[in-house]
Amino acid sequence: MRFLRTLSTSRLVALIVAVVVVAAGVAAIAVAASGGSGTTPPPKPLAEALHDSLAGPQPDGITARITFTNKLFPSGALSGQAGSALMSGASGRLWATNDGHGRLELQSDAGDVEVVWNQTEVSVWDGSSNTVYRATLPAQSDSSGSSTQPAVPSVAEITDFLTRLADHVVLSDAIPSNVAGQEAYTVRVSPKHDGGLLGAVEVAFDASQPVPLRIGVYAQGASSPVLELAATSISYGPVSSSDYEASPPADAKSVDLGTLGQGTDTGAAGSQPPVTGLDAVKAAAGFPVIAPDTLVGLPRQDVRLVGGSDSKAALVVYGHGLGAIVVVQRPADANANSNVLGSLPQVSLDGITAHELATQLGTALTWEKGGVSFVLAGSVPTAAAEAAARELG
């Protein structure tokens, strides 16, 4: 399943727009609406269904008509973005190739959104703000110089992997499905513990070739997905480069996010060891770091210095798994209220004004105190996040 590379961003809300599409949708290459009519494949154990899909012929490319559903953000949560295709949902098209190129295009009355990627970088252009977000993808660890196709894991190897995975999640059976006219299997994955507000993720994959066909993200107790990228039609075959190559308008504002998955290095190119532990971080930070032993009952698990020498920040983690709370502290920026964090709805924390983003999957808060800027985020209810922020002062 090589069409697309999973994306994430360390900029929290600074690229919340891109997170919605990239983290929720771009990880699935060709997605399709559930409940489609048509023939379904025979029942199989999950390991066998996965093996047969992976062992099938990999198409040169895919083309799909898609719809994107976003119920994550309450109305008005992000002022200035409420009409964006990324915030309100949209329809569009997707093209992807088996050598790592692709383009996702969404249209809405507020303006188009385009996500374009290749093997080394990804860009997200939001027409509602005429802003393009760019990021470099981490280097592949495998030897790309070899043309040999990776070996398909055996049923026994997949079974062993699923057994180990079952220590952490609840896996459904492979449910015979038909997705956008394709025979498919659907699997539902739910966190077994420390799942925060995440209820489950459902993924459908083609029964006869290694192509994901649907992804839906569910909040706890929800019967419909909070986020879903779904195709109304899909076809396999070569994709022209003109379909996956696109450039944002020349006058678009540009935001560089650096390399995704990085940001914890303290020295140049990893030349210095990471600064970890509360005492070491306090000594190196250059600003007062607040990190109590517990936060709303969650024990402190990690303290480390992140960012380069010119933008040091302290990262503190409380709790485990998806239910953890992450706190980032750095010297206050005089222009902080001019970014997207400063446009979030205001709440009062014992006399301190904070900005809050509350969603069905988690809460983020940002505030300043004593010359230090705080960002707190976690897959926890709003009340828990606000209580944690008050404990930090």
C-alpha positions as CSV (number, residue, x, y, z in Angstrom):
1,M,0.0,0.0,0.0
2,R,2.6,2.5,-1.2
3,F,0.4,5.1,-3.0
4,L,0.6,7.6,-0.2
5,R,2.7,8.2,2.9
6,T,1.1,8.9,6.2
7,L,1.6,12.5,7.3
8,S,1.7,14.3,10.6
9,T,2.5,17.8,11.8
10,S,4.3,19.0,14.9
11,R,2.9,22.4,14.6
12,L,-0.4,21.4,16.4
13,V,-3.0,24.1,15.4
14,A,-0.5,26.1,13.3
15,L,-1.5,23.7,10.5
16,I,-4.8,22.3,11.9
17,V,-6.2,22.7,8.4
18,A,-3.6,20.4,6.9
19,V,-3.9,18.0,9.7
20,V,-7.6,17.4,9.0
21,V,-7.0,16.4,5.4
22,V,-3.5,14.9,5.7
23,A,-3.9,12.9,8.9
24,A,-7.5,11.9,8.4
25,G,-7.6,11.4,4.7
26,V,-4.3,11.4,2.8
27,A,-3.2,8.3,4.6
28,A,-5.8,6.5,2.6
29,I,-5.0,6.5,-1.1
30,A,-8.3,5.7,-2.6
31,V,-11.2,5.9,-0.3
32,A,-14.8,5.0,-0.9
33,A,-18.1,5.3,0.7
34,S,-19.2,2.4,2.8
35,G,-22.4,0.5,2.2
36,G,-22.0,0.3,-1.6
37,S,-24.0,-2.3,-3.5
38,G,-22.5,-5.2,-5.5
39,T,-20.9,-8.5,-5.0
40,T,-18.8,-9.1,-1.9
41,P,-15.8,-11.4,-1.4
42,P,-16.0,-14.7,0.5
43,P,-15.5,-14.6,4.3
44,K,-11.9,-15.0,5.3
45,P,-9.8,-14.7,8.5
46,L,-8.3,-11.2,8.7
47,A,-4.7,-12.4,8.2
48,E,-5.7,-14.3,5.1
49,A,-7.7,-11.4,3.7
50,L,-4.7,-9.0,4.2
51,H,-2.3,-11.4,2.7
52,D,-4.4,-12.0,-0.4
53,S,-4.8,-8.2,-0.9
54,L,-1.1,-7.5,-0.5
55,A,-0.2,-10.4,-2.9
56,G,-2.4,-9.0,-5.6
57,P,-1.1,-7.0,-8.6
58,Q,-0.4,-3.4,-7.7
59,P,-2.1,-1.0,-10.2
60,D,0.0,1.7,-11.9
61,G,-2.3,4.3,-10.5
62,I,-5.8,5.2,-9.3
63,T,-8.3,7.9,-10.2
64,A,-11.3,8.5,-7.9
65,R,-14.2,10.9,-7.3
66,I,-14.3,11.6,-3.6
67,T,-16.3,13.3,-0.9
68,F,-14.7,14.6,2.3
69,T,-16.8,14.8,5.5
70,N,-15.6,16.8,8.5
71,K,-17.6,16.9,11.7
72,L,-14.6,17.4,13.9
73,F,-14.9,21.2,14.6
74,P,-17.9,22.8,16.1
75,S,-19.4,25.8,14.2
76,G,-17.3,28.9,14.6
77,A,-14.4,27.1,16.3
78,L,-11.9,28.4,13.8
79,S,-12.8,31.9,12.8
80,G,-11.9,32.7,9.2
81,Q,-11.8,29.0,8.4
82,A,-15.5,28.1,8.9
83,G,-16.2,28.2,5.1
84,S,-13.0,26.3,4.1
85,A,-13.4,23.0,2.3
86,L,-11.2,21.5,5.0
87,M,-13.4,22.7,7.8
88,S,-16.9,22.1,6.4
89,G,-16.3,19.2,4.0
90,A,-16.3,19.1,0.2
91,S,-16.3,16.9,-2.9
92,G,-13.5,16.5,-5.3
93,R,-11.0,14.1,-7.1
94,L,-8.0,12.1,-6.3
95,W,-5.1,10.8,-8.4
96,A,-2.2,8.7,-7.2
97,T,0.6,6.6,-8.7
98,N,2.4,3.6,-7.3
99,D,5.7,5.5,-7.3
100,G,4.7,8.0,-4.7
101,H,3.1,10.8,-6.6
102,G,-0.4,12.1,-6.0
103,R,-2.9,14.9,-5.8
104,L,-6.1,15.4,-3.8
105,E,-8.4,18.2,-4.9
106,L,-11.4,19.4,-3.0
107,Q,-13.9,22.0,-4.1
108,S,-16.3,24.2,-2.1
109,D,-18.0,27.6,-2.3
110,A,-15.2,28.9,-0.1
111,G,-12.5,27.9,-2.6
112,D,-10.5,24.8,-3.6
113,V,-8.0,22.9,-1.6
114,E,-5.2,20.9,-3.1
115,V,-2.9,18.4,-1.5
116,V,0.0,17.5,-3.7
117,W,2.8,15.0,-2.8
118,N,5.7,13.1,-4.1
119,Q,8.4,10.9,-2.5
120,T,10.1,13.8,-0.8
121,E,7.6,16.6,0.0
122,V,4.0,17.5,0.4
123,S,2.1,20.8,0.0
124,V,-1.4,21.8,1.1
125,W,-3.0,24.8,-0.6
126,D,-6.1,26.3,1.0
127,G,-7.9,28.6,-1.4
128,S,-10.0,30.2,1.4
129,S,-6.9,31.8,2.8
130,N,-4.7,31.5,-0.3
131,T,-2.0,29.9,1.8
132,V,0.2,27.0,0.9
133,Y,1.7,24.8,3.6
134,R,4.9,22.9,2.6
135,A,6.7,20.1,4.4
136,T,9.5,17.7,3.6
137,L,8.8,14.0,4.1
138,P,11.3,11.9,6.1
139,A,13.7,10.0,4.0
140,Q,12.8,6.4,3.2
141,S,14.8,3.8,5.2
142,D,14.7,1.2,2.6
143,S,17.1,1.1,-0.4
144,S,15.2,2.9,-3.1
145,G,17.9,1.9,-5.6
146,S,16.6,-1.6,-5.7
147,S,13.8,-2.4,-8.2
148,T,13.0,-5.6,-6.4
149,Q,9.4,-5.7,-5.0
150,P,9.3,-6.2,-1.3
151,A,8.3,-9.7,-0.3
152,V,4.7,-10.2,0.7
153,P,4.5,-11.4,4.3
154,S,3.1,-14.9,4.8
155,V,-0.2,-15.5,6.5
156,A,1.7,-16.8,9.5
157,E,3.8,-13.6,9.7
158,I,0.6,-11.5,9.5
159,T,-1.1,-13.6,12.1
160,D,1.8,-13.1,14.4
161,F,1.8,-9.3,13.9
162,L,-2.0,-9.1,14.5
163,T,-1.6,-11.2,17.7
164,R,1.0,-8.7,19.0
165,L,-1.2,-5.8,17.8
166,A,-4.2,-7.2,19.7
167,D,-2.3,-6.4,23.0
168,H,-3.1,-2.8,22.3
169,V,-6.2,-2.6,20.1
170,V,-9.4,-4.5,19.5
171,L,-9.6,-5.8,15.9
172,S,-12.7,-6.8,14.1
173,D,-13.0,-9.7,11.7
174,A,-12.4,-9.0,8.0
175,I,-16.0,-8.0,7.1
176,P,-16.9,-8.8,3.4
177,S,-17.9,-5.5,1.8
178,N,-18.4,-3.8,-1.6
179,V,-16.8,-0.3,-1.8
180,A,-17.4,1.8,-4.8
181,G,-18.1,-1.3,-6.9
182,Q,-14.9,-3.1,-5.7
183,E,-15.0,-6.3,-3.6
184,A,-13.4,-5.3,-0.3
185,Y,-12.9,-6.2,3.3
186,T,-13.5,-3.8,6.1
187,V,-11.8,-3.9,9.5
188,R,-12.5,-1.8,12.6
189,V,-9.7,-1.0,15.0
190,S,-10.5,0.3,18.5
191,P,-8.0,1.3,21.2
192,K,-8.0,-1.3,24.1
193,H,-6.8,1.3,26.6
194,D,-5.5,4.8,26.9
195,G,-7.5,5.7,23.8
196,G,-8.5,9.2,24.8
197,L,-11.6,10.3,22.9
198,L,-10.9,8.2,19.9
199,G,-13.5,5.5,19.5
200,A,-12.3,3.6,16.4
201,V,-10.9,3.7,12.9
202,E,-12.4,1.8,10.1
203,V,-10.5,0.9,7.0
204,A,-11.7,-0.9,3.9
205,F,-9.2,-2.4,1.4
206,D,-9.5,-4.0,-2.0
207,A,-9.9,-7.8,-1.7
208,S,-7.6,-8.6,-4.7
209,Q,-5.0,-5.8,-4.8
210,P,-3.1,-3.7,-2.3
211,V,-5.2,-0.6,-2.3
212,P,-7.0,1.0,0.7
213,L,-10.5,1.9,-0.2
214,R,-12.0,3.8,2.7
215,I,-11.0,5.3,6.0
216,G,-13.3,6.7,8.7
217,V,-12.4,8.1,12.2
218,Y,-14.9,7.7,15.0
219,A,-15.2,9.5,18.3
220,Q,-16.1,7.5,21.4
221,G,-19.8,6.5,21.3
222,A,-20.4,7.8,17.8
223,S,-22.1,5.8,15.2
224,S,-21.0,7.9,12.3
225,P,-17.4,9.0,11.5
226,V,-16.1,12.4,12.6
227,L,-13.8,12.4,9.7
228,E,-14.1,10.4,6.5
229,L,-12.7,10.6,3.0
230,A,-14.9,8.6,0.6
231,A,-15.0,8.0,-3.2
232,T,-18.1,7.7,-5.2
233,S,-16.2,6.1,-8.0
234,I,-12.8,4.6,-8.5
235,S,-10.7,3.2,-11.4
236,Y,-7.3,1.7,-11.7
237,G,-4.7,2.4,-14.4
238,P,-1.9,4.8,-15.4
239,V,-2.2,8.4,-14.3
240,S,-0.8,11.2,-16.4
241,S,1.7,13.5,-14.7
242,S,-0.5,16.5,-15.6
243,D,-3.1,15.1,-13.2
244,Y,-0.9,14.9,-10.1
245,E,1.2,18.0,-10.8
246,A,-0.2,21.3,-9.7
247,S,1.1,24.7,-8.4
248,P,-0.6,27.1,-6.1
249,P,-1.3,30.7,-7.3
250,A,1.8,32.9,-7.6
251,D,0.5,35.3,-4.9
252,A,-0.3,32.6,-2.4
253,K,1.2,33.0,1.1
254,S,3.7,30.2,2.0
255,V,4.3,28.5,5.3
256,D,7.3,26.1,5.6
257,L,6.8,23.3,8.2
258,G,10.2,21.8,7.8
259,T,10.5,18.0,7.9
260,L,7.5,16.1,9.2
261,G,8.2,13.8,12.1
262,Q,11.2,15.9,13.2
263,G,11.6,18.8,15.6
264,T,13.1,17.1,18.7
265,D,16.7,17.6,17.8
266,T,18.6,20.0,20.0
267,G,21.8,20.2,17.9
268,A,22.8,20.4,14.3
269,A,21.9,17.3,12.4
270,G,21.7,15.3,15.6
271,S,25.3,16.2,16.5
272,Q,24.3,16.8,20.2
273,P,22.5,14.3,22.4
274,P,18.9,15.1,23.3
275,V,18.4,17.1,26.5
276,T,16.0,15.0,28.6
277,G,14.9,14.9,32.3
278,L,13.4,17.8,34.2
279,D,16.6,19.1,35.8
280,A,18.6,19.0,32.6
281,V,15.8,20.7,30.6
282,K,15.4,23.4,33.3
283,A,19.1,24.1,33.1
284,A,19.2,24.4,29.3
285,A,15.9,26.0,28.5
286,G,16.7,29.6,29.3
287,F,13.2,30.2,30.7
288,P,11.2,28.9,33.7
289,V,9.8,25.4,32.9
290,I,6.7,24.3,34.8
291,A,6.3,20.5,35.0
292,P,4.6,19.1,38.2
293,D,4.8,15.4,39.0
294,T,1.2,14.9,38.0
295,L,-1.4,16.7,35.9
296,V,-5.1,16.0,36.5
297,G,-4.0,12.7,38.0
298,L,-1.8,11.7,35.0
299,P,1.9,11.0,36.0
300,R,4.6,12.9,34.2
301,Q,6.3,10.5,31.7
302,D,8.8,12.6,29.7
303,V,10.5,16.0,29.7
304,R,12.7,17.0,26.9
305,L,14.1,20.0,25.1
306,V,12.9,20.4,21.5
307,G,13.6,22.7,18.6
308,G,16.9,24.3,17.5
309,S,19.2,26.5,19.5
310,D,17.3,29.6,18.3
311,S,13.8,28.3,19.2
312,K,14.2,26.1,22.3
313,A,11.0,24.7,23.8
314,A,10.2,22.3,26.6
315,L,8.0,19.3,25.8
316,V,6.3,17.6,28.8
317,V,4.2,14.5,28.4
318,Y,1.7,13.2,31.0
319,G,0.0,9.9,30.8
320,H,0.2,7.1,28.2
321,G,-1.1,6.4,24.7
322,L,-3.7,8.4,23.0
323,G,-5.1,9.6,26.3
324,A,-1.9,11.5,27.1
325,I,-1.6,15.2,27.6
326,V,1.2,17.1,25.9
327,V,2.4,20.5,27.1
328,V,4.8,22.7,25.1
329,Q,6.4,25.7,26.7
330,R,8.6,28.3,25.1
331,P,9.4,32.0,25.5
332,A,6.4,34.2,24.7
333,D,6.3,35.6,21.2
334,A,5.1,39.2,20.9
335,N,3.3,38.3,17.7
336,A,1.7,35.2,19.0
337,N,-1.9,36.5,18.8
338,S,-1.5,37.2,15.1
339,N,-1.3,33.5,14.2
340,V,-4.1,30.9,14.0
341,L,-3.8,30.1,17.7
342,G,-4.7,33.6,18.6
343,S,-7.8,33.5,16.5
344,L,-9.3,30.6,18.5
345,P,-12.3,31.3,20.9
346,Q,-11.3,32.7,24.3
347,V,-11.8,31.1,27.7
348,S,-10.8,32.3,31.2
349,L,-8.4,30.2,33.3
350,D,-8.5,31.8,36.7
351,G,-8.1,35.3,35.3
352,I,-5.7,34.3,32.5
353,T,-7.1,34.5,28.9
354,A,-6.5,31.4,26.9
355,H,-7.5,30.4,23.4
356,E,-9.2,27.0,23.0
357,L,-9.9,24.6,20.2
358,A,-12.4,21.9,21.4
359,T,-13.2,19.0,19.0
360,Q,-14.8,15.6,19.3
361,L,-11.4,14.0,19.3
362,G,-9.6,16.3,21.7
363,T,-8.8,19.8,23.0
364,A,-6.0,22.3,22.5
365,L,-5.4,25.3,24.7
366,T,-2.8,28.1,24.4
367,W,-2.0,30.9,26.8
368,E,0.8,33.0,28.2
369,K,2.0,33.6,31.7
370,G,5.2,35.2,33.1
371,G,6.8,35.6,29.7
372,V,6.2,31.9,28.8
373,S,3.9,30.7,26.1
374,F,2.0,27.4,26.8
375,V,0.3,25.0,24.4
376,L,-1.6,22.1,25.9
377,A,-3.2,19.4,23.8
378,G,-4.7,16.0,24.4
379,S,-7.4,13.6,23.3
380,V,-9.3,14.6,26.5
381,P,-12.6,16.4,27.1
382,T,-12.6,20.2,27.4
383,A,-13.2,20.2,31.1
384,A,-10.1,17.9,31.7
385,A,-7.9,20.1,29.4
386,E,-9.0,23.3,31.2
387,A,-8.4,21.7,34.6
388,A,-4.9,20.7,33.5
389,A,-4.2,24.2,32.3
390,R,-5.3,25.7,35.6
391,E,-3.0,23.3,37.5
392,L,-0.1,24.6,35.4
393,G,-1.1,28.1,36.5
